[in-house]
Amino acid sequence: MYSRILVAVDGSEHSLKAAQTAAELARLLHARELRLVHAYDPIPSFLGEPNLQAAINARLDEAQQVIQKALQVIGELPEGVLRTEILEGPAAEAILRVAETHQSELIVMGSRGLGRFTGLLLGSHSQRVVQHATCPVLIVR
């Protein structure tokens, strides 16, 4: 049914529940691929060197920690391949781009992320993904 599943994580409780749900679905459905995606906000280029490189390194370290937490929640996948991606840019756009590029058949994500206040003002990333995705989206609470 869903052989290519994408799960988006940001380190929040809801995203870790989404990772757990995606892993369970991947096991039950014998998915060929589970793709774990984390996107971080762009770093302003006006920081200049060496501040720019320090900011990039800090964001990448933080992103790796988020991915590692999610990998622990996911655990072993007896079938299929587990892939990870870390991207710079707005989360919803990054998720949609990865889903389209890799022909994901299902996107799984948390109902709330770490940026709840921004979501109230501008609309959450999950809402944008649901509105623009070309495949089904599962929102996990």
Number of C-alpha atoms within 10 A of each C-alpha: 8 16 16 21 25 29 29 28 29 25 20 16 16 20 26 28 22 27 29 21 21 26 24 15 17 26 17 9 13 17 21 16 20 28 20 23 25 23 20 17 11 12 14 10 10 8 12 10 10 8 12 15 14 13 15 15 12 12 17 16 12 15 21 16 14 20 23 14 14 26 18 12 16 22 12 11 17 10 14 15 13 19 11 16 14 16 17 15 15 13 23 19 16 20 27 20 13 16 23 14 9 13 14 23 17 21 27 26 29 24 19 20 20 14 12 13 11 11 15 9 8 9 12 19 23 23 14 15 22 17 10 12 19 16 16 14 20 18 19 19 13
